[in-house]
Each structure stands twice: as C-alpha cells, then as structure tokens.
C-alpha cells in the first residue's frame, strides 16, 4: 500500500492521524482531538474542501505563529441570551466549538441565544456546527466571515467580500433533520483550491477576471472574483452575513479581512455568529418534528419537472454522505495521501496509509 493509490480511510484513522499531527506541533491533546473531530466531520458530510485537505495549510499557519497553541478562549461580553467570545487567536474549530456549546446552554435557559466571536480563525464546514444544535433537539443558524476577500460587490471590481457562508439546521422526526449549508458565492474557495490540487478545470460560472470574463484555470485566478449566488441578491446576502458575523462582534470585515492563504502570521480576527433556538420553549416539540416530516414528505413526493428524477431537501446529500462514509470510509485521493505522508514524516508520526 502506498501513496499512489486512492483509498477510503476509516474516520477513526483520520481522527487519530490529524490529532497526532497537531499534538506533535505543540497543541494540547484535548484541543487536537476537538479539531480532528470537526475536520473529519467535514469530510464525513462530503465537505472535502474543509476536512483533512486543509491540514497542510493549518500546519503552515500553526508553525508560523498565526494560531495560538495555548489560547484562553473566554466570554468577554454577555447579557442574557447574548454573548461574545474572545477566541484569543485559537484555531477556529476551538473557538466556534465554544460558541456553539455556549449558545446551546443559553438557549436552554432563554429559549433563544446569539453567541458571536472575534479573534477567531477559519473553522471548516459551516454545517457541522449547526448539527451540534440539532443533536440537542434545537435549531442552529451559523454565519461567518470568510478568511480572504475573494468576491467583489455586485458591479464592482475591488475584492471587498468573502464567500461568507451560512448554515441552518432544523431537527425533524423519523425523516431526520433539514440542513442548509452554503457559501454566498457559486462555489467556496476551498473547492477552487481542491480543483487546483487535482488538476481539474473550473466551470465558467465560478469566477470572473477583472474584465468580467470567465476563469476556468484554478491556477490562474490572481485578481479574479468569485461570483455571488443569484447575482446582486447573493452579494447582498454576503454583505449582511458579514455585518452580523464580523462587524457586530468587533471582528474583521471589508478591507480589514486578512487573507490567510497568503499571510500565515497576522491575526485574522475572524468573526462567526451562532444563533440557537430551542423549540421546547414554545412547547409541542413532538408536533414540530412531525410537521417537519410532513413537509419533507410533501416536497419529495411532489411532481418532478422534465430532466429530474427526484426531489431532495437541502442537506440530504450531506446527511446521506455522513452515514455512508462512516460505514465505508472517507475517500482520500492519492495526491492527498502523498501530501499527508509528507506532513506525517515532518511531524514524526505514522502516515495515514501506515495506519490501515
């Protein structure tokens, strides 16, 4: 077995590998385990651009001092169901984990909560965070400022916005939850980076150059802009998410956003916001879940248009992937295994293939 073969890797193997790499670079065991857990959750949900694929970039930033290895993550402002977390420049997974857990506990008391953060960092796949709220029977809403300005305002040429994602998860009954996880651009920049790594071309509606012409080569995107979903509407949504996740929390937004793809040392002061709603506070939780199931069934059994053989709800593919990949493993292409083998050698730990 070697790094020239594509493999499906058991999730527990990936978790152990990622955690050991971070530990080898000075991260406390508990923190390393949390980051590894959430990175693999991204892979399990099919968000491959936010899973183990990100390890090389994270280690580069950790070694350069851009991540605080031993942060003091704490609530620095609070009022009832509202709170703000100071991430102390920790890895974003650790900061957002504190935010969502804080939001869940405050929603138990107040029925609804809003917990944001500043001095955070990139935190991976948005949907994985709101699913933590669903696991507690609650509704989760997540918004974040992306870690590089890659999108111009609609009609503009200056890159002043990021892909600013939003995720919403609603618990259901026997049919399971409904999960929306989306960037406000036609594609996330991580997907562009993954296309470059795999030697793939991009569809013409992902990015444009300064003259508005489509970009299809992911290795020649300097100065290009990602395109917002729905044109001007996607631009407006990206702006509002940035104001709620960045500006409201005292985090970076607009020209203050640091491009973590190019600058590995400067504090990104990333902002994220979690809103959690506890349906139990309104009573009738069972009826709510039953109604979610009814609406699901009504939609998926409705008539299809020509060219479609089925109708899915948002998140159905990711949630199915979570089940399937937990059983069969996370697909890891040879080029990714080769990259992680080099990371393993530098860290002095066993590679992924050596663990199988």
C-alpha positions in Angstrom: 0.0 0.0 0.0 1.5 3.4 -1.0 0.6 7.0 -1.7 -0.1 6.3 -5.4 -3.4 4.6 -4.6 -6.7 6.2 -3.8 -8.1 4.9 -0.5 -11.3 5.0 1.6 -10.0 5.8 5.1 -11.9 4.9 8.2 -12.9 8.1 10.1 -11.3 6.9 13.3 -8.0 6.6 11.5 -8.2 10.1 10.1 -9.1 11.5 13.6 -6.2 9.8 15.2 -3.8 10.9 12.4 -4.9 14.6 12.5 -4.8 14.7 16.3 -1.3 13.3 16.5 0.0 15.7 13.9 -1.4 18.7 15.9 0.0 17.3 19.1 3.4 16.9 17.5 3.3 20.6 16.7 2.6 21.6 20.3 -1.2 21.6 20.5 -2.7 20.3 23.8 -4.2 16.8 23.4 -7.8 17.8 24.2 -7.7 20.7 21.6 -6.0 18.5 19.0 -8.8 15.9 19.4 -11.5 18.6 19.0 -10.0 20.0 15.8 -9.5 16.5 14.4 -13.1 15.5 15.2 -14.5 18.6 13.5 -12.2 18.3 10.4 -13.3 14.7 9.9 -16.9 15.7 10.4 -16.5 17.9 7.4 -15.1 15.0 5.4 -17.9 12.7 6.5 -20.5 15.3 5.4 -18.9 15.4 2.0 -17.4 18.8 2.5 -14.0 17.6 1.3 -12.6 21.1 0.9 -12.8 21.6 4.7 -11.6 18.3 6.0 -8.2 16.6 6.0 -7.5 18.6 2.8 -7.0 21.6 5.0 -4.3 20.0 7.2 -1.3 21.3 5.3 -2.5 24.9 5.4 -3.4 24.7 9.1 0.1 23.3 10.0 1.8 26.0 8.0 -0.1 28.7 9.9 0.4 26.9 13.2 4.2 26.8 12.7 4.3 30.4 11.6 2.6 31.5 14.8 -0.7 32.5 13.2 -2.6 30.2 15.5 -2.2 30.4 19.3 -1.3 26.9 20.5 -2.5 27.5 24.1 -5.3 30.1 23.9 -7.5 31.4 26.7 -10.9 31.2 24.9 -13.4 33.1 27.1 -16.7 35.0 27.1 -15.8 38.7 27.3 -19.3 40.2 27.0 -22.7 38.8 27.8 -26.3 39.8 28.5 -29.0 37.2 28.9 -29.0 35.0 25.8 -26.4 37.1 24.1 -22.6 36.6 24.5 -19.4 37.3 22.7 -16.4 35.0 22.8 -12.8 36.2 22.6 -11.0 33.4 20.6 -7.5 34.6 21.5 -6.3 33.7 18.0 -7.0 30.0 18.5 -7.8 27.6 15.7 -11.3 28.5 14.6 -12.6 25.0 15.4 -11.9 25.5 19.1 -13.5 29.0 19.1 -16.6 28.0 17.3 -17.0 24.9 19.4 -17.0 27.2 22.5 -19.5 29.4 20.8 -22.0 26.7 19.8 -21.8 25.0 23.2 -22.3 28.4 24.9 -25.3 29.1 22.6 -26.9 25.8 23.3 -26.7 26.2 27.1 -28.1 29.8 26.9 -30.9 28.6 24.6 -31.9 26.1 27.3 -32.4 28.9 29.7 -33.7 31.7 27.4 -35.3 29.8 24.6 -33.1 31.6 22.0 -29.4 32.7 22.1 -26.9 34.5 19.9 -23.2 34.0 20.6 -20.6 35.5 18.4 -16.8 35.7 18.5 -13.9 37.8 17.5 -10.2 36.9 17.2 -11.2 33.5 15.8 -9.9 31.7 12.6 -11.1 29.5 9.8 -13.4 26.9 11.3 -14.2 24.5 8.5 -17.6 23.4 7.2 -20.5 25.5 8.4 -23.0 22.7 8.5 -21.1 20.7 11.1 -21.6 23.4 13.7 -25.4 23.7 13.4 -25.7 19.9 13.5 -24.4 20.2 17.1 -27.5 22.2 17.9 -29.7 19.6 16.2 -28.1 16.8 18.3 -29.6 18.7 21.3 -33.0 19.0 19.7 -32.5 22.6 18.8 -32.4 24.8 15.6 -29.0 26.1 14.7 -28.0 29.1 12.5 -24.4 29.8 11.7 -22.8 32.7 9.9 -19.2 33.5 9.2 -16.8 36.0 7.5 -14.6 34.1 5.1 -10.8 34.2 5.6 -10.0 36.0 2.4 -11.7 38.7 0.3 -12.4 36.8 -3.0 -15.6 38.5 -4.2 -16.3 42.0 -5.5 -19.5 43.9 -4.7 -22.1 43.4 -7.5 -21.0 45.6 -10.3 -17.6 46.4 -8.7 -14.0 45.3 -9.3 -12.4 45.6 -5.8 -12.4 42.4 -3.8 -14.1 43.5 -0.5 -16.2 40.5 0.4 -15.6 36.8 1.1 -17.7 33.8 0.4 -19.4 34.4 3.8 -21.2 31.2 4.5 -24.5 30.5 6.2 -25.8 27.2 7.6 -29.2 26.4 9.1 -30.2 23.1 10.6 -33.7 22.1 11.8 -34.5 18.9 13.7 -37.0 16.6 12.2 -38.7 13.3 13.2 -38.2 10.0 11.6 -37.2 11.7 8.4 -34.2 13.3 10.1 -33.1 16.9 10.1 -33.1 19.5 7.3 -29.7 21.1 6.7 -28.8 24.1 4.6 -25.0 24.8 4.2 -24.0 27.2 1.6 -21.5 29.9 0.6 -22.8 33.1 -0.8 -20.7 32.6 -3.9 -21.4 30.0 -6.5 -18.7 27.9 -5.0 -16.5 28.0 -1.9 -12.8 29.0 -2.5 -11.7 25.7 -0.9 -13.4 24.0 -3.8 -11.3 26.1 -6.2 -8.1 25.1 -4.3 -9.1 21.5 -4.4 -9.6 21.7 -8.2 -6.1 23.1 -8.5 -4.7 20.3 -6.4 -6.4 17.7 -8.5 -5.5 19.3 -11.8 -9.2 20.0 -12.7 -10.7 22.9 -14.6 -13.5 25.1 -13.2 -17.0 25.7 -14.6 -17.3 29.1 -16.2 -19.8 30.4 -13.6 -17.4 30.1 -10.6 -15.1 33.0 -11.2 -14.5 36.0 -13.5 -11.4 38.1 -14.2 -11.2 41.9 -13.8 -12.8 42.3 -17.2 -15.8 40.1 -16.4 -14.5 37.2 -18.4 -14.9 33.6 -17.1 -11.9 32.0 -15.4 -11.6 28.2 -15.7 -8.0 27.5 -14.7 -7.8 27.4 -10.9 -4.1 28.0 -11.1 -4.6 31.4 -12.9 -7.0 33.2 -10.6 -5.0 36.1 -9.3 -7.1 39.2 -9.3 -10.2 37.2 -10.2 -13.5 37.4 -8.3 -15.8 34.6 -7.2 -19.4 35.1 -8.5 -22.2 35.5 -5.9 -25.2 33.2 -6.0 -28.1 34.9 -7.6 -26.2 37.9 -8.8 -27.0 41.0 -6.7 -29.0 39.0 -4.2 -26.0 36.9 -3.3 -23.9 40.0 -2.9 -26.5 41.5 -0.5 -26.6 38.3 1.5 -22.8 38.1 1.7 -22.8 41.7 3.0 -25.4 41.2 5.6 -23.8 38.0 6.9 -20.5 39.9 7.2 -22.1 42.6 9.2 -23.7 40.1 11.6 -20.7 37.7 11.9 -17.9 40.3 11.6 -18.9 43.9 12.4 -21.3 43.1 15.2 -18.6 41.0 17.0 -15.8 43.5 16.6 -14.2 41.2 14.0 -12.7 41.9 10.6 -14.9 42.8 7.7 -14.3 44.5 4.3 -10.8 45.7 3.7 -9.8 44.6 7.2 -10.1 40.9 6.3 -6.7 39.2 6.3 -6.1 36.6 3.5 -5.0 33.6 5.5 -4.0 31.9 2.2 -1.1 34.3 1.8 -0.4 35.7 5.3 0.3 33.0 7.9 1.3 35.2 10.8 -1.1 38.1 11.2 -4.1 37.7 13.4 -7.1 37.3 11.1 -9.6 38.5 13.8 -12.2 36.2 12.1 -15.8 36.6 13.2 -18.5 33.9 13.4 -22.1 34.1 14.9 -24.2 31.2 16.2 -28.0 31.6 16.8 -29.7 28.7 18.6 -33.5 28.4 19.0 -34.9 25.9 21.5 -38.3 24.7 20.2 -39.1 23.2 23.6 -39.5 26.8 24.9 -42.6 27.1 22.6 -43.9 23.6 23.6 -45.1 21.0 21.2 -41.7 19.6 20.2 -43.1 16.3 19.0 -45.7 18.1 16.9 -43.0 20.3 15.4 -40.9 17.4 14.4 -43.9 15.6 13.0 -44.8 18.7 10.9 -41.2 18.9 9.6 -41.5 15.3 8.5 -44.9 16.0 6.8 -43.4 18.9 4.9 -40.4 16.8 3.9 -42.7 14.0 2.5 -44.9 16.5 0.7 -41.9 18.0 -1.1 -40.0 14.9 -2.0 -43.2 13.2 -3.3 -44.3 16.2 -5.4 -44.2 16.1 -9.2 -40.8 16.5 -10.9 -40.0 18.6 -14.0 -38.6 17.0 -17.2 -34.9 16.2 -16.6 -35.3 15.5 -12.9 -35.9 12.0 -11.4 -36.3 13.0 -7.8 -36.6 16.0 -5.4 -34.3 16.3 -2.4 -34.3 18.6 0.6 -31.3 20.8 1.4 -28.6 18.7 3.1 -30.0 15.3 2.1 -26.8 14.5 0.2 -24.5 15.6 3.0 -26.6 13.7 5.6 -26.5 10.6 3.4 -22.8 11.0 3.0 -22.4 11.2 6.8 -24.0 7.8 7.1 -22.3 6.2 4.1 -18.8 7.4 4.8 -19.0 6.5 8.5 -19.5 2.9 7.1 -17.2 2.8 4.1 -14.6 5.4 5.0 -13.6 8.8 3.7 -12.4 8.9 0.1 -8.8 10.2 0.0 -7.2 10.6 -3.4 -3.6 9.6 -3.9 -2.4 13.2 -4.2 -3.9 14.0 -0.8 -2.4 10.9 0.8 1.0 11.9 -0.7 0.7 15.4 0.9 -0.3 14.0 4.3 2.5 11.5 4.2 5.0 14.4 4.0 3.2 16.1 6.9 3.4 12.8 8.9 7.2 12.5 8.2 7.8 16.0 9.3 5.7 15.5 12.5 7.3 12.2 13.2 4.0 10.2 13.3 2.7 7.3 11.2 1.2 8.2 7.9 -2.4 7.5 7.0 -1.6 4.5 4.8 0.7 3.1 7.6 -2.4 3.1 9.9 -4.6 0.9 7.7 
